[in-house]
């Protein structure tokens, strides 16, 4: 039995399936988020939309850059909190986090079976969130930093945590780290 050839086919087949799953999943998510979205603003090349498909602010897109806000977000959220949330998502675009995430996918696909790769992915995303936080609050006073921490925590307890995770920071440990920072 040619075990090496079988292992190679399984490994590369898994990588191809992984990449296809990521691409198809991203495109489906993008369609869903933009289906009933309404543009409410623009910041440079970034469109800012309100979408009923999100529970928390979310940045996506590399060529067509978008920040999606929950429907009614600007009307129902105080201006400081909405400014912080939008600034955070715009920082993802400014730092090219989304392009970096896409660039990492082929390498991640080659390590689809490796639990260390999954931990590295989570660490990368956590670091991106913390870096955005740091850039958003770098010129803020203590009171504004506290408000920002409360904003992050409020998204973490949202009804749709999976979509709130980008602003909230993925998990409890990361959330605690971000609030402390």
C-alpha positions, 0 to 999 in steps of 0.5 A: 500500500503506497502510504506516502502517496495516500497521506499526500493526497489526503493532506493536499485534498484537505488543504484544497477543501479547506481553502474552498470552504473559506472562499465559499464561506466568505462569499456567502457571508459577504452576500448575506451582510450586503443583501439588505444593507443600506449605505450610511456613510463613507470614510475614504475608500471604505463604505459604511453600511447598516445591515440587519445581518450583523449584531456588532460592527464588522469590517470586511473586504480587501478591494471593496472595503466595508464596515457593516453596522447593525441596523439602526446602530447609528440611531440607537447608539450614543455617538461616542460608542458608535464613533469608537466602534466605527474607528475600531473597524476602520483601523482593521482596514487601515492596518490591512488586517483583512489582506493579511488574513487572506494572505495567511489562508494558503499557509493555514490550509497547508496546516489544516490538520495541525492544532498549533496552526489553529492556535496561531490563527486565534493568536493572530486574530487576537493580536489584530483586535488588541492592536486596533484597540491600542490605536483607537485609544492611544490619545484617549484619557482614562474615562474614554478608555473605560467607555471603550472597554465597556463597549467591547464588553457590551458586544461580547454579551450580544445575542449573536456572539458569533458575529459579535466576536470580531468586535468583542475579540473571539473569546473570554480570555482575549476579551479580558486581555483587551479590557485590561489593556 
